[in-house]
Amino acid sequence: MKKFLLVLLVLLFAASLGFAGPGAEKKKMTIAIIPMFVGHPWFVRCELGAKRAAEELGINYLFLGPEKADTAKQLDIFNDQVNKKVDAIILASSEGKAWERPIEDAMAKGVPVFGFDIGAGDKPIWTASGWEEVSSGKNIGEGLAKEIGGKGKVAILTGSMGSEFLARRQKSIEDTLAKYPGIKVVGVYATEDDYEKALSISESVLQANPDLAGFASTVTTGVPAAAKAIENAGLGGKVAVWSVSLGKQNADYVKDGVVKGALILDPAKMTYLGVMIAYNYLTKNKVLPKPGDEFGWAGKPTTLMERKFSYAPDVLLTPANIGDFDF
């Protein structure tokens, strides 16, 4: 009995000093966020949202990605995190088909996979995004049609032709513009979300169509690229630009009136939402979002149950509010 009491006292003393026996200390949850690439202002802002959510929840987060869009390198990072058995992975990739098997394998190994931003096909459990593609495509199409008076030639810029997400936004833009008999779409151009390529394409489109009325873009790269091409051609204010957009890189174009159709969202709130969704799934018996749910700083997203997506809304950039978006 004395021996038992002595052991008990030792354990209590150790506990009071912050020590615990083998296996007693609970491992801190870790969620890995893997963007298409790092360094871009968009993804820099995304990391801030992940960090804010992790701090609020008291968990660890990792933000890892290749230096430029590279599916093979991104897959290496993904597999490494699966092998390290992180608690969950949140992934963004434009090549959904290429990720079907890796995502299935990861989840079979006990690592749930979620999507964010552009998502990663239909295999992730849930995706936290922004600019819901149909509504944002409609906003882009309607805004452009209104600015050009319902008539004229329009070029559509997109990222990767292999992205189902972007394809849905593109179709929404096209369907919206099709309601205006006076509007003609001269082509759809894949930029791979690369600024220099988008600029070159925009300049070529303007040269081939000197009477072009406007650009519509499914990706953020389209705004600065098209705006620069328009300025270079001396057509500022004469060719409309409507697209999803970043803020800081387009501030001058918005202030100068070159761009009147830049639709923005705060990507930090989108990634914050993704971490919150993954955390709730892990800690609340696999609960998933439903319409009307609120998520703290991210507010109340638009949730489409059948699509397994929750979206943050877009905001039109204006000279009055451009200073609010410093990314």
N, C-alpha and C positions, 0 to 999 in steps of 0.2 A: 504493500500500500504506500509506504514511504517513497519507494522507487517510482511508482506511478505519479505521485504528487510532484516529485522532483522533475520528472519529464514534462508534466503539464505546466509547471512554473517556467521551465526553460522555453517551451513553445510560446507561452503567453508573453514572456519577455521579448522573444525574437519578433513576435508579431507587433509588439509596441514599438520596436525599432524599425519596422517596415520590412522585415524579412518574412518569407513564407516558405513552407515546405515544398518538396518536389511536386510540380504540376499544379500548385495552388494559385499561381499568378495567372490571371486570364490574359490571353494574347489580345493585343489591341487590333481591332478590325482595320484592314487595309483594302482600299479600293483603288484599282489602277485605271487611269483614264488615258486612252491611246488615240490621239488625234491623227489626221492624215499626215500632218507634218508639224513641226514646231518652228517658232521664230516669227511667223506671220502675226501681225497685230491682232487679228481675229482670234487665233489660238492662244496668244498671250493673255488676252482678256478672258478666254475660256478657263484658263488655269486659275485666274483670280476667283472665279465663281466656285470652282472645285475646292480651292483653299478655304473660302469662306464657309462652305457647307461642312467641310471636314472639321474646322475649328468649332463650329456650333455643335456638331455631333460628338466631338471628342474622339475622332478616329484619325487614322493615317490615310493619306492619299499619295499617289504617284502620278506624275504627268509625263508620259514618255512617248516619243514619236521620232520618225526619221527627219532629217534636215529638209528634205523635199519629198513630194509625193512619190512614194516607192512602195508598192504593195508587198514585194518580197521582204524588204527591210522591216516594214510594219508587221508582217507576219512573224518575223524572227522575234521582235519585241513581244508580241502577243504570246507566242509559245513559251518564251522565257518566263513570263508572268504566270502562265498556267502551271508551268513546272514548279514555280516557287509557291504555288497554291495560295495566291492572293484570294481574298474573300469574294471579290467580284471584279469584273472588267467592264468598262464603258468605252465603246469603240465607235469611231467614225471612219468610214471608207466609202469611196465612190464605186468600188468594184464589188458589189453585193454578191454576185455569183461565186467569186473566188473565195469568199469567206464562209460559204455554207458549211463545208466539211470541218474546217478548223473550229468554228463556233459549236457545232454539234459535238466534236471531240472534247472541247473544253468543258462543256456542260455535262458530258458523260463522266468526266473526271471530278465533277463536283464544283466547278467554277462557273457560276451564273454569268451570262454575258448580256449586257444592255447596250443600247446605241445612244449616240448623242449627235447633235448637229445634223449632218446629212444621213446619219444612220449607217447601217451595214446590211442592207437587204432585209429579208423577212424572218431571219433566224433569231435575232436577239429577243429576249423576253419582253422588253419594252424600250421605246426610244424617246428621249427628251430632245425636242427640237424647237425650231422657231420658224416663222414664216410658213405656216401650214401651206403646202404647195398649191392646193387648189384655190384657196382664198387669196394667197399672195399673188398667184398668177393672174387671178381675176383683177386684183387691185392694180397690178402692173398694166394689164391690157386696157382696163377702163381708163386709168389715168393717162396713158399714152394716147388712146383714142380721143379723149377729151381735149388734150393739149394740142393735137394736130387737127382738130376740127372734124374728126371722123373720116379723113381721106388722106391718101398719100402712100408712099412706099415705106415699108418697115423692115429692118433686119433684126433677127433674133440671135443673140449670143448665148452660148451655154458652156458648161464645163466639159465633163466627159459624156460622150454619147452612151456609155455603158451604165450610167446611173439611172435607176428607176425613179428615184426621188426627183431628180432634175427633169426627167422625162414627163412626169406628171405636172410639174410647174409649167414646162414648155407647152404641153397640150392645153393647159388651162389658159395660157396666154393666147395661143392660137385660136381656141374656141371662142374666147372673148372678142378677139379682133375680127373673127369671121362674121360677127353680128353686124359689122360695118362694111357694106358693099364697096365703099370707096377706098378701103384700105387693102393694099396688096403686100404680102410678105415675100420679100425677094430671096430669102434664104435663111437657113439655120446654120450657125457656124460654131464648131467645137473649139474652145480655147484651152482646154485642159486646165482651166483656172490659172493660167499663166499670164501675167500682165503684159510682157513683151509680145507674146503671141496674140493676145487680145488686141493690143494696140495696132500691130501689123495688119490683122484682119479688119479692124475697124477702118483703118486708112484705106485699105484696098476696096472695101465696100463703098466708101464715100467716093473714091475715084471712079468706080464702076457705075455708081448711082449718084451723080451730082445733085439730083433733085430728091434725095432721100429725106423723108420727113422725120424719121425717128429710129432709135434703137430700143429694143427691149432685151433685158438680160435675165437669165435665171440664176446667175452667180454674182457675187460682189465685185469680182474683177472687172466686170463689164462697165461699171460706172466710170472709174477713173480712166480706163482705156478708151472708151468711146468719147468721153469728155475731152481728153487730150487730143484725139484724132480730129474732133470737131474744131477745137481751138487752132490746131495746126493748119486746118483747111480754111480758117477765117470764117467759120460758120457759127460762132458762138451765139446762142439764143435763137438760131434758125433750125436746128435739128434737136428734137426732143430726146431725152434719155430717161427711161424708167426701168428700175431694177431693185432687187434687194441690195443693200449697201452697207458699207462701213461709214464711220463718221469723220474722223480726223483727216483721212487722206482725201476726202471730198469737200472739206470745209470751204475752200476757195471757190470751187465750182458751184457750190450751193449759194454762197454769198454773192457771186457774180452773176447768178441767174443762168449759168450754162446748163445746170442740172436742176430740174424742178420735180423729178420723180424718184428720188432716192428713199427707199423704204428700209428702215433700220430696226434692229432689235438689239438688246444688250446680251451678247453671247455669254457673259458671266452668269446671268440669270438662267440661261438655258442649261449650262453645265451644273450650276447649283441645283437645278431641278433634277438633273440626271443622278447626282449623288444622293439626293433625298429619296428618289424613287428606289434606287438600289438598296439604300439603307433600310427603308421600310420593308422591302421584300425580304431582306436578311433577318430582320429583327421582329417582324410582325406576322409571322406565319405566311410568308409569300403574298402579302397583300399587294395589290396593284392599283394604280390610279383609277378614279372614276370621275365622270363629269361633275364639276362643282367643287372638287377637292381644292384646298388651298395649300400652298407650300412656302410659308414664310416669306422670305425676301423675294422669291420668284412669283408670288401672288397666285392668281387663279388661272392656270393654263387652259387652253382649249384641248380637251381630251377626246380622242376618237377611239372608242373601245375596239371596234372591228379592225382598226389598223394597228392598234397597240402603240399609239403615238400620243404624246402630250406636247402642245405647242405654246410658246410665248408669242404674244401678238406683235405686229409690226407698227412702226411709227413713221410718219412722213417727215423727212428732214426739211427744215426751213431756215432762213437766215436768223429767225428768232430763237430757234432751239438748238442750232448746230453746236453751240458751245457746251451743251450738256453731254455731248458724246465725244470724249477725249481719247478714243481708241480707233 
